[in-house]
């Protein structure tokens, strides 16, 4: 079939919505009509060349839709099911999956490096030539073919935009708190960065009873953080790094039990580590350029018994955690509607990323159909 999709041909190029060819699903795969796709900062790293990927490629990794066709052997979903995409597949039999670390499934690397699906081949073609999948999803398109191991059913009553952003931003941010932070009820938790992932981490902190402080440089994002339950906020614009650390330590009464870096810059990771109280944990969830590094003071690490850990995709088990977070949304425990930003048609996807570059608040969503 032919579908319209947002194609990146080279780093630095704008996204162009083009007619592309999409094969029918192979064994173990499904065809999904895309209803909504989240505008995630991750794409910018690839669009601007900070992280490599096979090109040309159809971007979009955070989305939801309706199953329209299934390949042979599919038993996880049926035609008509509403699903959310997960850009980390769960094969269920590799070492990581069977030891309780499914976000590290070996097929995630296969999809990312090959630009294909779990068998490393693509169902996409452009002008008769090769066209790649992005992280096994490619949902900036009217339709997508994905593995049944990279989708999760969506409960009735969940709007498409909510299902879409839960598949990346929400599971990453909430999961970092629920799955990694440990016992933080009643304790200060700092979130550095109030984008979609940072605000999701804030909602996770509120959910588990922590006392969250959000740090950002954009007043409108900090206002949104207050609406979502931040106990305090800090506008770090114009502040020296040391002054930010001192202000956070004062606001938290001596430092944070947990600090989450939802930005992915060397300076924000250093800040997250620096604002910890002795024995605290810094959790890195934001991605940076492929060669980005951050220095950690060794004596502070040892003498204060601080911890620095990474968390990919909320260290989650998507088939378990994603339905759980959607159930919490339906129960009024996660105010995900407040997280949503502007809606864009597929033809305006590049405009959505230009707005993101300029600091637009909330999680924007593309509506392909």
ZAMARGU-4260 file (C-alpha; in steps of 0.2 Angstrom, whole numbers, plus 5000, padded with zeros to 4 digits):
<rodrens>
0) 5000/5000/5000 | 5005/5018/4998 | 5005/5029/5014 | 5010/5047/5018 | 5024/5048/5030
5) 5037/5060/5037 | 5054/5056/5030 | 5071/5062/5035 | 5083/5061/5021 | 5099/5068/5029
10) 5104/5077/5045 | 5099/5095/5045 | 5086/5093/5032 | 5068/5097/5036 | 5055/5082/5038
15) 5046/5080/5022 | 5029/5072/5021 | 5030/5060/5006 | 5021/5045/4998 | 5030/5029/5003
20) 5027/5011/5000 | 5022/5000/5014 | 5022/4981/5013 | 5010/4970/5021 | 5015/4963/5038
25) 5026/4948/5039 | 5024/4933/5051 | 5023/4940/5069 | 5019/4958/5063 | 5004/4969/5062
30) 4998/4984/5052 | 4992/4999/5062 | 4982/5014/5057 | 4991/5028/5066 | 4979/5039/5076
35) 4991/5050/5086 | 5010/5052/5087 | 5020/5061/5101 | 5033/5074/5097 | 5048/5068/5107
40) 5064/5077/5109 | 5073/5061/5104 | 5070/5064/5086 | 5079/5080/5086 | 5095/5071/5091
45) 5094/5061/5074 | 5087/5076/5064 | 5102/5087/5069 | 5115/5073/5067 | 5120/5072/5086
50) 5115/5053/5085 | 5117/5042/5069 | 5103/5032/5061 | 5101/5023/5044 | 5094/5035/5031
55) 5082/5039/5023 | 5070/5035/5038 | 5052/5038/5043 | 5053/5045/5060 | 5041/5044/5075
60) 5042/5032/5089 | 5029/5037/5102 | 5011/5033/5095 | 4995/5024/5095 | 4982/5017/5083
65) 4970/5003/5078 | 4976/4986/5071 | 4970/4984/5053 | 4979/4968/5048 | 4989/4954/5056
70) 5002/4943/5049 | 5003/4924/5052 | 5007/4918/5070 | 5001/4934/5078 | 4992/4930/5095
75) 4995/4946/5105 | 4982/4957/5096 | 4967/4955/5084 | 4960/4967/5070 | 4951/4981/5078
80) 4961/4982/5094 | 4968/4999/5099 | 4986/4998/5103 | 5001/5009/5109 | 5018/5007/5101
85) 5033/5003/5112 | 5050/5007/5104 | 5058/4994/5115 | 5052/4976/5109 | 5050/4962/5122
90) 5055/4946/5113 | 5053/4936/5129 | 5067/4924/5127 | 5084/4933/5127 | 5094/4934/5143
95) 5088/4952/5147 | 5070/4947/5145 | 5070/4931/5155 | 5080/4940/5169 | 5067/4954/5171
100) 5076/4968/5161 | 5065/4968/5145 | 5069/4986/5140 | 5087/4979/5137 | 5080/4966/5125
105) 5093/4962/5111 | 5081/4966/5097 | 5080/4984/5103 | 5098/4986/5096 | 5094/4976/5081
110) 5080/4988/5076 | 5090/5004/5080 | 5105/4999/5071 | 5097/4991/5056 | 5083/5003/5053
115) 5072/4987/5051 | 5060/4977/5062 | 5065/4963/5073 | 5072/4953/5058 | 5082/4968/5053
120) 5073/4970/5037 | 5062/4985/5032 | 5044/4985/5026 | 5046/5003/5019 | 5052/5009/5002
125) 5054/5026/4995 | 5054/5029/4976 | 5059/5011/4974 | 5074/5012/4985 | 5077/5008/5003
130) 5068/5017/5017 | 5071/5013/5036 | 5060/5011/5051 | 5064/5022/5066 | 5067/5011/5082
135) 5055/4998/5075 | 5040/5010/5074 | 5040/5025/5062 | 5023/5032/5067 | 5024/5049/5059
140) 5014/5041/5045 | 4996/5036/5041 | 5000/5018/5044 | 5014/5008/5052 | 5019/4990/5051
145) 5027/4984/5068 | 5031/4968/5077 | 5018/4961/5089 | 5031/4962/5102 | 5032/4981/5100
150) 5013/4985/5104 | 5002/4985/5119 | 4983/4984/5120 | 4975/5001/5126 | 4960/5000/5138
155) 4943/5007/5132 | 4941/5025/5136 | 4959/5031/5134 | 4960/5044/5120 | 4973/5041/5106
160) 4984/5056/5111 | 4985/5050/5129 | 4989/5032/5123 | 5003/5039/5112 | 5012/5049/5125
165) 5011/5035/5138 | 5021/5024/5126 | 5036/5034/5128 | 5036/5050/5139 | 5025/5044/5152
170) 5032/5026/5154 | 5050/5034/5154 | 5047/5047/5167 | 5034/5039/5178 | 5044/5023/5177
175) 5060/5031/5183 | 5052/5035/5199 | 5041/5019/5201 | 5054/5007/5196 | 5071/5015/5200
180) 5069/5028/5214 | 5065/5017/5228 | 5056/5022/5244 | 5054/5041/5242 | 5037/5044/5250
185) 5039/5060/5260 | 5056/5064/5254 | 5062/5077/5242 | 5064/5072/5224 | 5071/5084/5211
190) 5067/5084/5193 | 5079/5093/5181 | 5070/5098/5165 | 5051/5101/5163 | 5048/5093/5146
195) 5037/5078/5143 | 5048/5066/5152 | 5052/5077/5166 | 5034/5082/5169 | 5030/5063/5168
200) 5043/5060/5182 | 5035/5074/5192 | 5018/5065/5190 | 5027/5049/5196 | 5034/5058/5211
205) 5017/5064/5216 | 5009/5047/5213 | 5021/5039/5226 | 5020/5053/5239 | 5037/5061/5236
210) 5040/5080/5238 | 5044/5085/5221 | 5055/5101/5216 | 5056/5105/5197 | 5070/5115/5189
215) 5069/5123/5172 | 5073/5139/5163 | 5056/5142/5155 | 5043/5150/5166 | 5028/5143/5157
220) 5035/5125/5159 | 5037/5128/5178 | 5019/5135/5179 | 5013/5118/5171 | 5024/5109/5183
225) 5015/5118/5198 | 4998/5113/5190 | 5004/5095/5190 | 5008/5095/5208 | 5026/5101/5210
230) 5029/5106/5229 | 5041/5119/5223 | 5049/5125/5207 | 5066/5134/5203 | 5068/5146/5188
235) 5087/5143/5184 | 5088/5155/5169 | 5103/5166/5172 | 5109/5157/5187 | 5127/5150/5189
240) 5127/5131/5191 | 5134/5133/5209 | 5119/5145/5213 | 5107/5132/5206 | 5114/5119/5217
245) 5114/5130/5232 | 5096/5135/5229 | 5090/5117/5227 | 5099/5112/5243 | 5090/5126/5253
250) 5073/5123/5245 | 5075/5104/5250 | 5082/5106/5267 | 5099/5099/5263 | 5097/5091/5246
255) 5087/5078/5237 | 5085/5060/5241 | 5083/5057/5222 | 5087/5069/5207 | 5081/5064/5189
260) 5090/5072/5175 | 5077/5073/5161 | 5087/5084/5149 | 5103/5074/5145 | 5116/5088/5145
265) 5133/5086/5154 | 5129/5101/5165 | 5111/5095/5170 | 5118/5078/5174 | 5131/5086/5185
270) 5118/5097/5193 | 5107/5082/5197 | 5122/5073/5205 | 5127/5089/5215 | 5110/5092/5223
275) 5109/5075/5231 | 5110/5073/5250 | 5123/5060/5256 | 5117/5043/5251 | 5105/5050/5237
280) 5103/5044/5220 | 5104/5053/5203 | 5094/5045/5189 | 5099/5049/5171 | 5085/5047/5159
285) 5088/5061/5146 | 5098/5057/5130 | 5112/5068/5124 | 5124/5068/5108 | 5133/5052/5105
290) 5149/5058/5112 | 5143/5068/5127 | 5151/5065/5144 | 5150/5072/5161 | 5163/5072/5175
295) 5158/5065/5192 | 5169/5070/5208 | 5176/5054/5214 | 5178/5059/5232 | 5160/5065/5233
300) 5154/5049/5225 | 5163/5038/5238 | 5163/5048/5254 | 5145/5053/5253 | 5139/5036/5246
305) 5130/5044/5231 | 5124/5034/5217 | 5122/5038/5198 | 5112/5026/5188 | 5104/5026/5170
310) 5086/5022/5167 | 5081/5018/5149 | 5062/5018/5145 | 5058/5020/5164 | 5067/5003/5167
315) 5049/4996/5163 | 5041/4980/5158 | 5030/4988/5145 | 5016/4975/5143 | 5014/4976/5162
320) 5018/4994/5166 | 5009/5003/5151 | 4992/4996/5155 | 4995/5000/5173 | 4998/5018/5170
325) 4984/5020/5158 | 4973/5012/5172 | 4979/5025/5184 | 4975/5039/5171 | 4957/5032/5170
330) 4956/5032/5189 | 4961/5050/5189 | 4978/5046/5197 | 4989/5052/5183 | 4983/5069/5175
335) 4990/5065/5158 | 4977/5077/5149 | 4987/5092/5157 | 5003/5085/5150 | 4997/5087/5132
340) 5002/5102/5121 | 4998/5108/5104 | 4990/5096/5090 | 4997/5096/5073 | 4992/5088/5056
345) 5005/5076/5048 | 5009/5090/5035 | 5015/5101/5050 | 5026/5089/5059 | 5041/5099/5055
350) 5033/5114/5062 | 5030/5104/5078 | 5049/5101/5079 | 5053/5119/5076 | 5041/5124/5091
355) 5050/5111/5101 | 5067/5119/5097 | 5060/5135/5103 | 5054/5128/5120 | 5036/5125/5117
360) 5028/5118/5133 | 5018/5102/5135 | 5019/5086/5124 | 5014/5091/5106 | 5005/5077/5096
365) 5004/5074/5078 | 4987/5067/5071 | 4991/5058/5055 | 4973/5054/5051
</rodrens>
